Amino acid sequence: MNGSRFPGAFWAMAALGSLGVGASWFAVSPERFWANWLLWFLFVLTTGLGSLFIVALGHLVGARWSVPIRRAPERLSSLVLLAAPLGVVALLALPVLYPWARPEGALNHIIAGKAPWLNVPFFAIRVFVCFGVWLLAYRILTGGSVKQDQTKDPTFSVRARRFAPAFMVIFGFTITLVAFDWISSLEPEWYSDIFGVYLFAGTFLAGLGASALVVIHLVEHGRLPGVRGDHLYNLGGFMFAFTVFWSYIGFAQYMLMWYGNMPEEIFWYKQRIEGPWLNVILLLAAVHFLVPFFALVPRDRKGDPRNMRWVATLVLAAHFLDLYWLIFPVVGTSPVFSWPEISFALCFLGLAMLWVRRAMSTGADMPVGDPLLQEGLEFRL
Amino acid sequence: MAERAFAVVGLFDSAQELIEAIPRVRARQVGRVEAYTPYPVHGIDAALGLRRSPLGGMVLVAGLLGTVTALSFQWWMNAVDYPIPIGGKAVFSWQAFVPVMFEVTVLFATFTAGLGMLFLLNRLPFFSHPLLSSKAIAAVTRDKFALAVEADGNGLDVDRARAALLTVGAKMLEVLPFPSREPSSLRFIFRATLGIAAACVVAGYGMYWTIKLFPVLPPMVHMQDQPKLNAYKASVFFKDGHGMQIPVEGTVPRGYLPYTISTQGEAGELVNPLPRTRQVLQKGRKAFSEHCAVCHGALGNGVPTLTSAYGAKPANLQAQTFRDYPDGKIYHVIMVGKNAMPSYAADLTEDERWAIVHYVRVLQRAQNARDEDLR
């Protein structure tokens, strides 16, 4: 997060990464290329959506404490804009990665039965509709908030609070669509009702992790005067709660399928638990649950920026690993991580950092027009 | 009054005033400073300088203890003490244990949090806190914020405390006396235990008599009322409407092969399938004494205990005729009967009949021992 000092480093990362991405287009199998693309598209999208969810949650419950730090998730939610072209390009991955989008899909009677939902035109329509409603929500929640900096007009706060419940419903549906369409339908025979909730938990955590990093960065540079450990503590509390929630949902899904042991369900887990993938899921359990859990249990740790910085980074990385574990088993029976993956990481991480850095200059660092700001700054545990 | 004062209490109109006053009163070091508010006030912990509660650590330890308890409990029951494989899973299937581990963790943790907070840290039961009998209590439970300077180990200097509270702007000062008598925790615990015991007895008797007097409320009938077919139940599934069906023709129960031999000569060819072991002979002796000895006598010599009512004389199995009988012929007699003796086929199993044959041979040999048997 040294973006303000080293913007050149991010340009270099992005440039070097895009060279590698270009090379991997010719060097590796199309499955692996598009799996990487899908992974980064979803990582950027879910981080942005999670941030947008945090913004809407604050408006929904009329939270005071989150007002001074609200600009962080508001700016991060612009990642949804960056994800939009990535998602449109990812539509090219359909015939490569998704069995239902290939002609032989019609021969499998299970996939053929799902054809009314899983077909390319309808899929594309859903993708465009989802992006449409997200961008609309982004415009309403974030655009209005930035405008309020000048106008100091309290009607925006009322409007946002009225819009937030509607957004929650939209968000619930669309995040489920992301989970079912983009991830679950990689193996269209498999289905899990709770999968949307599972992705939601990871999405929220990613938003929290990114927001916490931005807040810590801004506080260090003195750009958020009055924001203290008490505000950070609440972000940490959310993070703690939702690492447990993610584990609860993830294990609930696994345990039911393990118990039932039905061939049409268990094959998905067999691919992701057996062989070298076992190491990945054990690592995932450690970095997505065990380590953040014990790092966030002590009360002082949640408000301590030094602790929160590495926990937030870990939570973001764990969400990335989660997506990797969900997507990459369709590429091969053992996890691959080599120069193409590193190139993709450099390219998209650099792009996202540049994007966030640019977003950091939209509006004031705090929503100075919000009538609740003073109350938020006075918040103490 | 001065040396028996528990606290001096003053009231503030807002939480903000209270928080600002606390450090100034604490700085004067007149006694223990305590605040009483109608709702939890953010930031008051830091203002009062409260030390970190040990409850969090206690809860963590209790929670982990719950996890380990549930895991070892289930491991012992499922994998060691009474291992039953269910659904083809291993007897130690940690996945199945996790929900219980989670629940017991939460149970231990919440009980520790609740009971530890009430009894260990807040030292309940404590019925007569002096504030409860003050005039300030009505305001504190409504919209005022009270600041109290309470007696520490050295007692309380009422005048200094009063001055300290007045300087920071507290209103309606009030001196609270020590409670007139210390509440007796032991007596409370004794009464509470007695009350719980009485409640158990009343509830138990109540339940017993309710079920006894109102049998329309059967307590647990799930095992009785099953959708299966019982032997004499009507059935809509079978054509004849009976639950119990006539077996298919030629059905043979296990261990009851049909006996097709009709003549003694034919039966003489049969060979006793059982080995002459101690177990078989004991089985034969048991069956013989239960079914045969009544008429044939304990030694098989035809001296019975119960024959005076019968005209016929039971056969003396020690007679040369029967000693010369082949095994199969004795078996045949048990199966179909002879003269006045009825068939014992229905009373004895196949194995018991052949064991009796062995035992009759033993009886005969015992009454007609040869020289080499005595050596």
Chai-1 contact restraints between the chains, C-beta under 6 A:
chainA,res_idxA,chainB,res_idxB,connection_type,confidence,min_distance_angstrom,max_distance_angstrom,comment,restraint_id
A,M255,B,Q95,contact,1.0,0.0,6.0,A-B,restraint_1
A,W258,B,Q95,contact,1.0,0.0,6.0,A-B,restraint_2
A,R380,B,H42,contact,1.0,0.0,6.0,A-B,restraint_3
A,R380,B,G43,contact,1.0,0.0,6.0,A-B,restraint_4
